[in-house]
Amino acid sequence: MKTSTKIITLLFLSFNFFIKAQTKIFTLDDMNALTSISSLQISPNGKSALFMTSKRNLEVNSFDRKLIILDIASKSQKVIGENLVGIGSPSWINDENISLITRSKNGRQVHILNVASKSLKQITNSNNRIVRYSWSPDRKILAYFVRDKREEKKGADRFNDSFEAGNNDYLIDETPINTSVWIANADGNVRKITPDGFTVATGLSTSSLAWSPDGKTLAFTKYPSAYSGDSDLGVNYSYNTATKELKPITKNKQRESQPFFTPDNQSVVYRYPRDGFPSNMSDLHQVNIKTGAIQNITKVLDKSVSNIEWLSDGAILVRAIDRKGNMLFKMENGKTSKLNIGELVSISSLSMAKNESMVLTGLKKDYPVEVYYKPNLDANPVQLTNFNAFINDINLGHQESFQWESNDGLNPNGVITYPPNFDSNKKYPLVLQIHGGPSASSVLGFSPTTQAMAAKGWIVFQPNYRGSTNLGNAFQSAISMNPSEGPGHDIITGVNELKKMKYINEDKIGVSGWSYGGWMTSWLIGRYPDVWTAAVAGAAPVDLTDMYSLNDLNRMRRHSMVESPYVGDNLDWAYKNSPITNFSKLKTPTLIMSKTGDSRVTITGSYKLYGALRDNNVPVQFIAYPGPGHFPSDPVRATDVYKRWIDWLTQYLKTDKKSINRIKALKN
């Protein structure tokens, strides 16, 4: 604990070293000017990169999207698709053609886009929309998922719209439909390969779809129903295209996902929680197809793995989250080594060619995402794009990782972002920006919302509490049956450690978060009511019974909720471990925001929090955004969220005497 304090103090006694010459600071307008990058893939010959860009367009409240091919040697770009309606899942077929899903007269279908001519040709004609597809290795067979059609009702039955609610969120108004697997041959023969009642998707999850290297077998996940609450009950299946045999790959009965074949065609790798326990890290397991023997191949790494690639020497390239960011590792003979990523602090995506060159997207501490190229495993990444170069002209806040000591032998960490032109001889408000999940983490790397907050003259603290994914399985699973008190203690001990720094204004501390970050915000302002000056609770669940009964996850066992609250004495436990248990102690001015049709965190929690603050005479504002979704998906409403968030904190974190006295009077 003393060590971390000394490190931070030494780093910033002369923080002027980090001050930039730029005078412009980061704003929400700059956030809206950023370009994001997705669907990155290297071409079969390793000479080009395919990706999509997206940029907010507030004038039409949408996104300007482009499909781009980049020549790696020259860094030249060619836009091959612009404003395609509903474009998704672009993938190389060969060096001349790309397949993708886009809308047509009969819903979303697979098309082929010629790189040279930019001509678009529809190749599927399903009677319902396609949600996923995969080409066989020889590109002669296309496998894809199709949503089943609803049975048409006749006569008076047309007016009977009753349905079985089942394990779904309370907002559904019809029975969820199954998703089937189909294959189409080059000769035009199309057939459904899964039986009626078999589904590879729920309202929450859609299976992956993978071919064996010899092109004879498919692998995907079967769910017991299309109800969202059954999403953790998946079992992986294989289908032999020649024998038409459909069978489970292992003897596991639930919690399997994302199967894919090893290059030698001998095994299937899949995700499964360590030891089958739902709070544990989801490790990659490998099952031998002939013997059924299973081994956990990433347990030795003890990190949350995003994706892996097999190398020519039999080793495995792994992208996984480390303490401070998403890193690259090489796993070989039970040993792991971290690979060079140069100035990057986190890798967002990765695509590797057969010659083991790769393209990736990554972040620096002070620079947003761009496309990079690594010609081999040891080389420094070379930046290929400059979509967000305007950031170089903005004076940003400096980031540092911060670690402290909690209890239970745990050592949480987090990220601190200092205001531009930080002076360690001055005092600054402290603002917590708590991540959701809780199976997520805050790591180093450019963050637009964090920079917008730091630009207001605040020190922004993003804590990783137990349940976070960046500190190994023991830390992640420590949230099991401990959803609030343990994570809350992790956060408050971090705050107390930071308060020892002479530049922290102890009278001006804000706390905020969305989703599970909203849960923790709601818990902290009740459990530690005298610490906070202002709070923002977005999409905040406040009651474990709501989380278990009303949302799309409902009965699923996950992170802290590994037992039903309705069994034995668990209802008492659920109440005591929910933020609502401390609602009579609330005294922090709080902004509440939520979507009215949020199926992940139902708006019921926001109404409960609002009522508690109102009835305890605490300043509160409750803002609702119409429609479905866990967070506004359009740029106008999303910008409004962040503007209200920052404006609410601003009015209570002012440091003039009049404002300080006003806040003290409110809390007393």
NUDOTOR-292784 format. One record per residue (C-alpha): residue number from 1; residue in three letters; x, y, z. Coordinates in steps of 0.1 Angstrom, whole numbers, plus 2048, in hexadecimal, padded with zeros to 3 digits. Layout:
<nodes>
   zase   guba    c1    c2    c3
    NUM    ALA     X     Y     Z
...
</nodes>
This chain:
<nodes>
   zase   guba    c1    c2    c3
      1    MET   800   800   800
      2    LYS   81C   818   809
      3    THR   830   80E   7EA
      4    SER   814   818   7D2
      5    THR   810   839   7E4
      6    LYS   835   841   7E0
      7    ILE   835   837   7BB
      8    ILE   818   84D   7B2
      9    THR   827   86B   7C6
     10    LEU   849   868   7B6
     11    LEU   83A   866   794
     12    PHE   827   886   797
     13    LEU   83B   89D   7AE
     14    SER   847   8AD   78E
     15    PHE   82B   8A5   777
     16    ASN   833   8C3   761
     17    PHE   849   8AA   74E
     18    PHE   829   89C   73E
     19    ILE   81A   8BE   735
     20    LYS   815   8C2   710
     21    ALA   817   8E1   6FB
     22    GLN   7F4   8DD   6EF
     23    THR   7D9   8F4   6FE
     24    LYS   7BA   8E3   6F0
     25    ILE   7AA   8CA   708
     26    PHE   794   8AC   700
     27    THR   76F   8B1   6FD
     28    LEU   750   89D   6F4
     29    ASP   753   8AC   6D1
     30    ASP   774   89B   6CE
     31    MET   765   87B   6DA
     32    ASN   74B   87D   6BE
     33    ALA   767   883   6A4
     34    LEU   779   862   6AC
     35    THR   77A   846   693
     36    SER   775   822   6A0
     37    ILE   782   803   68F
     38    SER   773   7E1   68E
     39    SER   772   7BF   67B
     40    LEU   798   7C0   674
     41    GLN   7A5   7A3   65E
     42    ILE   7C6   79D   64C
     43    SER   7C3   791   628
     44    PRO   7CC   76D   61F
     45    ASN   7EC   778   60F
     46    GLY   7F5   78E   62D
     47    LYS   7F8   7AE   617
     48    SER   7D8   7C0   620
     49    ALA   7C1   7C7   63D
     50    LEU   79B   7C9   63D
     51    PHE   788   7DC   657
     52    MET   76A   7F3   65D
     53    THR   76B   816   66B
     54    SER   74F   828   67C
     55    LYS   74C   84D   685
     56    ARG   72F   85F   697
     57    ASN   719   875   682
     58    LEU   703   88A   69A
     59    GLU   6F1   89C   67D
     60    VAL   6DF   87C   673
     61    ASN   6E3   86B   695
     62    SER   6F5   84D   686
     63    PHE   718   841   67D
     64    ASP   72C   845   65D
     65    ARG   73A   823   655
     66    LYS   754   818   63C
     67    LEU   762   7F7   631
     68    ILE   787   7FB   629
     69    ILE   7A3   7E7   61A
     70    LEU   7C6   7F3   624
     71    ASP   7E6   7EA   611
     72    ILE   7FF   7E2   62D
     73    ALA   81E   7EB   619
     74    SER   813   80D   60D
     75    LYS   7F9   814   628
     76    SER   7E1   81F   60D
     77    GLN   7BC   81B   613
     78    LYS   79F   812   5FC
     79    VAL   77B   816   607
     80    ILE   768   7F9   5F8
     81    GLY   748   7FD   60B
     82    GLU   737   81C   617
     83    ASN   715   821   627
     84    LEU   70C   7FC   620
     85    VAL   6EC   7F6   634
     86    GLY   6F0   7E0   652
     87    ILE   713   7D4   647
     88    GLY   723   7BA   65E
     89    SER   73B   79D   660
     90    PRO   753   7A6   643
     91    SER   76B   789   63C
     92    TRP   785   781   621
     93    ILE   77B   766   609
     94    ASN   79B   76A   5F5
     95    ASP   7B2   788   5ED
     96    GLU   798   795   5D3
     97    ASN   777   790   5E5
     98    ILE   767   796   607
     99    SER   747   788   615
    100    LEU   730   79B   62D
    101    ILE   70D   79D   63A
    102    THR   6F7   7BA   630
    103    ARG   6D3   7C1   62B
    104    SER   6BF   7B6   60D
    105    LYS   69A   7B2   604
    106    ASN   697   792   619
    107    GLY   6AB   79E   637
    108    ARG   6CF   79C   63F
    109    GLN   6E1   785   626
    110    VAL   705   77B   61D
    111    HIS   714   78E   600
    112    ILE   735   78E   5ED
    113    LEU   746   7AF   5E7
    114    ASN   761   7B0   5CC
    115    VAL   77E   7C5   5D7
    116    ALA   787   7D3   5B5
    117    SER   765   7DB   5A7
    118    LYS   753   7E1   5C9
    119    SER   736   7CD   5BA
    120    LEU   71F   7BC   5D3
    121    LYS   70F   79A   5CD
    122    GLN   6F5   788   5E4
    123    ILE   6FE   763   5E8
    124    THR   6E4   758   602
    125    ASN   6BE   75A   5FF
    126    SER   6B2   74E   621
    127    ASN   68E   754   62B
    128    ASN   699   765   64A
    129    ARG   6B7   77A   655
    130    ILE   6DA   76B   658
    131    VAL   6EC   773   678
    132    ARG   70E   761   674
    133    TYR   721   74F   658
    134    SER   742   73C   652
    135    TRP   753   730   633
    136    SER   763   70D   631
    137    PRO   789   70E   62D
    138    ASP   786   708   607
    139    ARG   76B   723   605
    140    LYS   753   70A   5F3
    141    ILE   739   707   610
    142    LEU   729   722   623
    143    ALA   71A   71B   645
    144    TYR   704   734   655
    145    PHE   6EA   73B   671
    146    VAL   6C7   745   669
    147    ARG   6AB   750   680
    148    ASP   68D   739   67D
    149    LYS   66C   746   670
    150    ARG   64F   749   687
    151    GLU   632   732   681
    152    GLU   615   745   671
    153    LYS   5F5   744   685
    154    LYS   5D3   740   674
    155    GLY   5B0   749   67D
    156    ALA   5A8   756   69F
    157    ASP   5C9   74A   6AC
    158    ARG   5D9   768   699
    159    PHE   5CD   77E   6B6
    160    ASN   5DB   768   6D2
    161    ASP   5FD   776   6D9
    162    SER   603   765   6FB
    163    PHE   625   755   6FF
    164    GLU   63B   744   719
    165    ALA   651   75D   72A
    166    GLY   66A   744   738
    167    ASN   68F   74D   73F
    168    ASN   68E   76F   72E
    169    ASP   68E   794   737
    170    TYR   66D   7A4   741
    171    LEU   66C   7BA   722
    172    ILE   666   79E   708
    173    ASP   644   79D   6F8
    174    GLU   647   77D   6E3
    175    THR   658   75B   6E5
    176    PRO   67C   75D   6DA
    177    ILE   683   749   6BA
    178    ASN   69E   72F   6B3
    179    THR   6BB   733   69C
    180    SER   6C5   716   684
    181    VAL   6E5   70C   672
    182    TRP   6E5   709   64C
    183    ILE   6FF   701   631
    184    ALA   700   70A   60D
    185    ASN   717   6F8   5F4
    186    ALA   726   707   5D5
    187    ASP   70D   6F4   5BF
    188    GLY   6F1   708   5CF
    189    ASN   6E5   6EC   5E7
    190    VAL   6D8   6FB   607
    191    ARG   6CE   6E8   626
    192    LYS   6C6   6EC   64A
    193    ILE   6DD   6D6   65F
    194    THR   6CE   6DA   682
    195    PRO   6AD   6CA   68D
    196    ASP   68E   6DD   697
    197    GLY   691   6EA   6BB
    198    PHE   6B7   6ED   6B8
    199    THR   6C3   711   6BD
    200    VAL   6E6   720   6BA
    201    ALA   6DB   742   6C8
    202    THR   6C8   751   6E5
    203    GLY   6BB   774   6E9
    204    LEU   6DD   77C   6F9
    205    SER   6F7   766   6E9
    206    THR   6FF   759   6C6
    207    SER   716   73B   6C1
    208    SER   737   73D   6AF
    209    LEU   739   729   68E
    210    ALA   759   717   685
    211    TRP   765   6FE   66A
    212    SER   77F   6E3   670
    213    PRO   79F   6E8   65B
    214    ASP   796   6CB   644
    215    GLY   774   6DB   63D
    216    LYS   760   6BC   648
    217    THR   753   6C7   66A
    218    LEU   741   6E5   679
    219    ALA   741   6EF   69E
    220    PHE   728   705   6B0
    221    THR   715   709   6D1
    222    LYS   6F2   6FC   6D7
    223    TYR   6DC   70D   6F1
    224    PRO   6BE   6FC   702
    225    SER   6A7   719   6F7
    226    ALA   6A8   73B   6E7
    227    TYR   69F   74B   709
    228    SER   6BB   763   713
    229    GLY   6BD   755   737
    230    ASP   6C9   733   728
    231    SER   6E8   742   719
    232    ASP   6FF   732   732
    233    LEU   6F2   70F   72A
    234    GLY   703   70C   709
    235    VAL   713   6EA   6FE
    236    ASN   72B   6E8   6E0
    237    TYR   721   6D2   6C3
    238    SER   732   6C5   6A3
    239    TYR   722   6BD   682
    240    ASN   733   6A7   668
    241    THR   729   6B3   645
    242    ALA   72E   691   635
    243    THR   71E   67A   64F
    244    LYS   705   695   65B
    245    GLU   70D   68A   67F
    246    LEU   704   6A5   699
    247    LYS   712   69E   6BC
    248    PRO   71F   6AF   6DB
    249    ILE   745   6B5   6DB
    250    THR   74A   6AF   701
    251    LYS   736   6A1   71E
    252    ASN   731   6C3   72E
    253    LYS   70D   6CC   733
    254    GLN   70F   6F2   734
    255    ARG   725   712   732
    256    GLU   737   709   712
    257    SER   73C   722   6F6
    258    GLN   752   72C   6D8
    259    PRO   75F   70B   6CB
    260    PHE   779   70A   6AF
    261    PHE   791   6F0   6A1
    262    THR   7B7   6EE   6A6
    263    PRO   7CC   6EF   686
    264    ASP   7D4   6CA   688
    265    ASN   7AF   6C1   686
    266    GLN   7B3   6AC   6A6
    267    SER   7A3   6C2   6C0
    268    VAL   789   6DC   6C8
    269    VAL   790   6FA   6DD
    270    TYR   773   70B   6F0
    271    ARG   76B   723   70C
    272    TYR   761   715   72E
    273    PRO   763   724   751
    274    ARG   780   717   765
    275    ASP   774   6F8   778
    276    GLY   751   6FF   76B
    277    PHE   74B   71A   785
    278    PRO   738   738   776
    279    SER   74C   752   78A
    280    ASN   76D   746   77D
    281    MET   780   751   75F
    282    SER   775   743   73E
    283    ASP   793   72F   733
    284    LEU   79A   71E   712
    285    HIS   797   6F8   714
    286    GLN   7A3   6DF   6F9
    287    VAL   791   6BE   6F4
    288    ASN   7A0   6A2   6DF
    289    ILE   786   698   6C6
    290    LYS   78E   673   6C7
    291    THR   796   66D   6EC
    292    GLY   780   688   6FC
    293    ALA   79E   692   712
    294    ILE   79B   6B6   71D
    295    GLN   7B5   6CF   729
    296    ASN   7B4   6F3   734
    297    ILE   7CD   703   71D
    298    THR   7CC   727   72B
    299    LYS   7CA   721   751
    300    VAL   7F0   725   753
    301    LEU   7EC   748   744
    302    ASP   7D2   751   75E
    303    LYS   7C5   76E   748
    304    SER   7A5   775   737
    305    VAL   7AB   76A   713
    306    SER   79B   77C   6F5
    307    ASN   7A8   767   6D8
    308    ILE   7C4   74F   6CE
    309    GLU   7D7   746   6AF
    310    TRP   7ED   727   6A8
    311    LEU   810   72D   69D
    312    SER   824   718   685
    313    ASP   83B   70B   6A0
    314    GLY   81D   6FE   6B4
    315    ALA   81D   71A   6CD
    316    ILE   7FE   72F   6D3
    317    LEU   7FA   755   6CF
    318    VAL   7E2   763   6E9
    319    ARG   7D2   785   6ED
    320    ALA   7C8   788   712
    321    ILE   7C2   7A3   72B
    322    ASP   7DF   7A9   742
    323    ARG   7E1   7C0   761
    324    LYS   7E3   7E0   74D
    325    GLY   7D5   7D7   72A
    326    ASN   7CE   7BE   70F
    327    MET   7F0   7AE   706
    328    LEU   7FE   794   6EF
    329    PHE   80D   774   6FD
    330    LYS   81E   755   6EF
    331    MET   816   734   700
    332    GLU   82E   717   6FA
    333    ASN   834   6F7   70E
    334    GLY   821   705   72C
    335    LYS   835   725   72D
    336    THR   829   748   723
    337    SER   83B   767   717
    338    LYS   82E   78A   710
    339    LEU   834   797   6ED
    340    ASN   83F   7B9   6E2
    341    ILE   824   7D2   6DA
    342    GLY   839   7F1   6D9
    343    GLU   829   811   6E5
    344    LEU   807   801   6E6
    345    VAL   7F8   7FB   709
    346    SER   7DA   7E6   6FE
    347    ILE   7D1   7D0   6DF
    348    SER   7AC   7D2   6D5
    349    SER   7AC   7B8   6B8
    350    LEU   7C4   7A2   6A5
    351    SER   7C5   78F   684
    352    MET   7E2   779   679
    353    ALA   7EC   76D   657
    354    LYS   7FB   74B   64F
    355    ASN   81E   75A   64F
    356    GLU   818   766   672
    357    SER   817   78B   669
    358    MET   7FA   79C   679
    359    VAL   7E4   7BB   679
    360    LEU   7D6   7C8   69A
    361    THR   7C4   7E5   6A9
    362    GLY   7D2   7F5   6C8
    363    LEU   7D2   812   6E0
    364    LYS   7ED   828   6EF
    365    LYS   7E9   83A   710
    366    ASP   7E4   85B   6FE
    367    TYR   7D7   850   6DC
    368    PRO   7B8   83E   6CF
    369    VAL   7B4   81E   6BB
    370    GLU   7C6   81A   699
    371    VAL   7D1   7FD   683
    372    TYR   7F4   7EF   688
    373    TYR   809   7D5   677
    374    LYS   822   7BB   686
    375    PRO   836   7AA   66B
    376    ASN   840   78F   685
    377    LEU   83C   787   6A9
    378    ASP   85A   79B   6B5
    379    ALA   856   7BA   6A0
    380    ASN   849   7DC   6AD
    381    PRO   826   7E4   6A0
    382    VAL   826   7FC   683
    383    GLN   809   815   682
    384    LEU   7F6   812   661
    385    THR   7D9   82B   666
    386    ASN   7D5   84E   674
    387    PHE   7AF   852   677
    388    ASN   7B2   863   699
    389    ALA   7D1   878   693
    390    PHE   7BF   898   69F
    391    ILE   7C4   88B   6C2
    392    ASN   7E9   895   6C0
    393    ASP   7DE   8B9   6C1
    394    ILE   7CB   8B5   6E2
    395    ASN   7DA   8B8   705
    396    LEU   7D0   897   716
    397    GLY   7D1   88B   739
    398    HIS   7ED   873   742
    399    GLN   7E4   84F   74D
    400    GLU   7F5   839   767
    401    SER   7ED   817   775
    402    PHE   7E6   817   79B
    403    GLN   7E6   7F9   7B3
    404    TRP   7DC   7F7   7D7
    405    GLU   7D5   7DE   7F3
    406    SER   7B1   7D4   7FB
    407    ASN   7A7   7B6   811
    408    ASP   7A6   791   80D
    409    GLY   7CA   793   800
    410    LEU   7BE   7A5   7E1
    411    ASN   7D2   7C0   7CF
    412    PRO   7BA   7D3   7B7
    413    ASN   7C7   7EB   79E
    414    GLY   7B8   806   788
    415    VAL   7C0   823   771
    416    ILE   7C5   847   77B
    417    THR   7C2   863   761
    418    TYR   7CF   885   76B
    419    PRO   7C2   8A6   75D
    420    PRO   7D5   8B7   741
    421    ASN   7F1   8CD   74F
    422    PHE   7EF   8BB   771
    423    ASP   801   8CD   78D
    424    SER   808   8B7   7AC
    425    ASN   809   8D6   7C2
    426    LYS   7E4   8DD   7BB
    427    LYS   7C5   8CA   7C7
    428    TYR   7AC   8B9   7AF
    429    PRO   78A   8A8   7B2
    430    LEU   78B   883   7B0
    431    VAL   771   871   799
    432    LEU   76C   84C   798
    433    GLN   762   83D   777
    434    ILE   759   819   780
    435    HIS   757   7FF   764
    436    GLY   739   7E8   75F
    437    GLY   738   7C2   75A
    438    PRO   744   7BB   774
    439    SER   757   7A3   75D
    440    ALA   76B   7BF   74D
    441    SER   788   7D6   757
    442    SER   796   7F8   754
    443    VAL   7B9   7F8   744
    444    LEU   7D2   810   735
    445    GLY   7C8   81E   713
    446    PHE   7B8   83D   705
    447    SER   794   841   712
    448    PRO   77F   85E   704
    449    THR   767   861   722
    450    THR   784   860   73B
    451    GLN   796   87B   728
    452    ALA   777   890   726
    453    MET   774   88E   74C
    454    ALA   799   894   752
    455    ALA   796   8B3   73C
    456    LYS   77E   8C2   756
    457    GLY   79B   8C3   76F
    458    TRP   793   8A3   781
    459    ILE   7A9   885   789
    460    VAL   797   867   77C
    461    PHE   79A   846   78E
    462    GLN   78E   826   77C
    463    PRO   790   80A   796
    464    ASN   791   7E5   78F
    465    TYR   77E   7D4   7AB
    466    ARG   77B   7AF   7B2
    467    GLY   769   79F   795
    468    SER   77E   7B2   77C
    469    THR   78F   79E   761
    470    ASN   7B3   7AB   760
    471    LEU   7C2   79D   780
    472    GLY   7BE   777   77D
    473    ASN   7A4   75E   787
    474    ALA   7A7   761   7AD
    475    PHE   79F   786   7AA
    476    GLN   783   782   791
    477    SER   771   766   7A4
    478    ALA   774   778   7C5
    479    ILE   753   78A   7BD
    480    SER   740   769   7C0
    481    MET   723   76E   7D8
    482    ASN   734   78F   7E1
    483    PRO   725   7A8   7C9
    484    SER   728   7C8   7DD
    485    GLU   73B   7C8   7FD
    486    GLY   75B   7B9   7F0
    487    PRO   75C   7CE   7D0
    488    GLY   752   7ED   7E4
    489    HIS   76E   7E7   7FC
    490    ASP   787   7E4   7DF
    491    ILE   77C   805   7D1
    492    ILE   77A   819   7F2
    493    THR   79D   80D   7FD
    494    GLY   7A9   81A   7DB
    495    VAL   799   83B   7E1
    496    ASN   7A8   83D   804
    497    GLU   7CA   836   7F6
    498    LEU   7C6   851   7DC
    499    LYS   7BA   86A   7F7
    500    LYS   7DD   868   806
    501    MET   7EA   87A   7E8
    502    LYS   7ED   89F   7EF
    503    TYR   7DD   8A9   7CE
    504    ILE   7BC   898   7D5
    505    ASN   7A0   8AE   7E1
    506    GLU   78F   898   7FB
    507    ASP   770   8AE   7FB
    508    LYS   76A   8AA   7D6
    509    ILE   766   885   7CE
    510    GLY   74D   879   7B3
    511    VAL   743   855   7AC
    512    SER   734   849   78C
    513    GLY   72E   82B   776
    514    TRP   717   819   75D
    515    SER   708   7F6   761
    516    TYR   71B   7E3   77C
    517    GLY   72E   804   780
    518    GLY   70C   813   788
    519    TRP   706   7F6   7A1
    520    MET   727   7FE   7B2
    521    THR   71F   824   7B2
    522    SER   6FD   81D   7C2
    523    TRP   70D   806   7DC
    524    LEU   729   81F   7E4
    525    ILE   713   83D   7EA
    526    GLY   6FF   829   803
    527    ARG   71A   815   813
    528    TYR   732   833   816
    529    PRO   71B   851   815
    530    ASP   733   86B   823
    531    VAL   74E   866   809
    532    TRP   73D   873   7E9
    533    THR   735   895   7DC
    534    ALA   721   88A   7BE
    535    ALA   717   86A   7AC
    536    VAL   70C   85F   789
    537    ALA   6FB   83D   788
    538    GLY   6F5   830   764
    539    ALA   6DF   811   75D
    540    ALA   6E3   809   782
    541    PRO   6D6   7E8   78F
    542    VAL   6D0   7EB   7B4
    543    ASP   6BE   7CB   7BD
    544    LEU   6CB   7A7   7B7
    545    THR   6A8   79A   7B4
    546    ASP   6A2   7B1   796
    547    MET   6C2   7A6   786
    548    TYR   6B9   782   78B
    549    SER   694   784   781
    550    LEU   68F   7A0   768
    551    ASN   6AD   7A4   751
    552    ASP   6B9   790   733
    553    LEU   6D3   77E   748
    554    ASN   6BA   775   763
    555    ARG   6C0   751   770
    556    MET   6E3   74F   761
    557    ARG   6FE   748   77B
    558    ARG   719   762   776
    559    HIS   734   776   789
    560    SER   724   77D   7AC
    561    MET   704   76B   7A6
    562    VAL   70B   746   7A7
    563    GLU   6EC   73C   7BB
    564    SER   6C7   745   7B8
    565    PRO   6BC   760   7D1
    566    TYR   69C   74D   7D6
    567    VAL   6AB   72E   7E5
    568    GLY   6B1   728   80A
    569    ASP   6BC   747   81D
    570    ASN   6C9   758   7FD
    571    LEU   6AE   772   7FC
    572    ASP   6BB   783   81B
    573    TRP   6DE   781   80D
    574    ALA   6D2   791   7EC
    575    TYR   6C2   7AE   7FE
    576    LYS   6E0   7B5   815
    577    ASN   6F8   7B4   7F7
    578    SER   6E3   7CB   7E1
    579    PRO   6E8   7F1   7E0
    580    ILE   6C4   7F4   7EA
    581    THR   6CC   7E9   80D
    582    ASN   6DD   80A   814
    583    PHE   6C4   821   803
    584    SER   6B9   832   824
    585    LYS   6DC   840   828
    586    LEU   6DF   851   806
    587    LYS   6EB   876   807
    588    THR   6FF   87A   7E7
    589    PRO   6F0   88F   7CA
    590    THR   6EB   876   7AE
    591    LEU   6E3   876   789
    592    ILE   6D2   856   77D
    593    MET   6D0   84C   759
    594    SER   6C0   82E   748
    595    LYS   6B1   820   728
    596    THR   68C   819   72C
    597    GLY   68F   7F8   719
    598    ASP   6AF   7EC   728
    599    SER   6AD   7C6   72A
    600    ARG   6CF   7C2   73A
    601    VAL   6C9   7D9   758
    602    THR   6A5   7E0   75B
    603    ILE   69A   804   762
    604    THR   689   7F8   782
    605    GLY   6AA   7FD   794
    606    SER   6AC   821   789
    607    TYR   689   828   796
    608    LYS   692   819   7B7
    609    LEU   6B1   82E   7BB
    610    TYR   69F   84D   7B0
    611    GLY   683   847   7C9
    612    ALA   69C   842   7E6
    613    LEU   6AF   862   7DE
    614    ARG   68F   876   7DA
    615    ASP   680   86A   7FA
    616    ASN   6A0   871   80D
    617    ASN   6A0   895   800
    618    VAL   6C1   890   7EC
    619    PRO   6C5   8A3   7CB
    620    VAL   6BE   88B   7AF
    621    GLN   6B7   88B   78A
    622    PHE   6AA   86D   777
    623    ILE   6AF   86D   751
    624    ALA   69F   852   73B
    625    TYR   6A7   84A   717
    626    PRO   68B   839   703
    627    GLY   68F   818   6F2
    628    PRO   6A3   7F7   6F6
    629    GLY   6C7   7F3   6FE
    630    HIS   6DF   7F4   71B
    631    PHE   6EE   815   710
    632    PRO   6E3   82E   6F5
    633    SER   6F0   820   6D4
    634    ASP   6EB   840   6C0
    635    PRO   705   85C   6C2
    636    VAL   6ED   878   6CC
    637    ARG   6DF   866   6EB
    638    ALA   701   858   6F4
    639    THR   710   87B   6F3
    640    ASP   6F4   887   709
    641    VAL   6FC   86C   723
    642    TYR   720   878   726
    643    LYS   717   89D   726
    644    ARG   6FE   898   742
    645    TRP   717   882   754
    646    ILE   733   89C   753
    647    ASP   71C   8BA   759
    648    TRP   70D   8AA   778
    649    LEU   72F   8A3   788
    650    THR   73B   8C6   77D
    651    GLN   720   8D8   791
    652    TYR   729   8C6   7B1
    653    LEU   74F   8C4   7AD
    654    LYS   755   8E9   7AB
    655    THR   770   8F4   7C3
    656    ASP   766   917   7CC
    657    LYS   75C   91E   7F0
    658    LYS   737   925   7E8
    659    SER   733   903   7D6
    660    ILE   745   8F0   7F1
    661    ASN   72F   8FF   80C
    662    ARG   710   8F8   7F8
    663    ILE   719   8D3   7F4
    664    LYS   721   8D0   819
    665    ALA   6FF   8DF   822
    666    LEU   6ED   8C6   80A
    667    LYS   6FE   8A8   81A
    668    ASN   6F7   8B4   83E
</nodes>
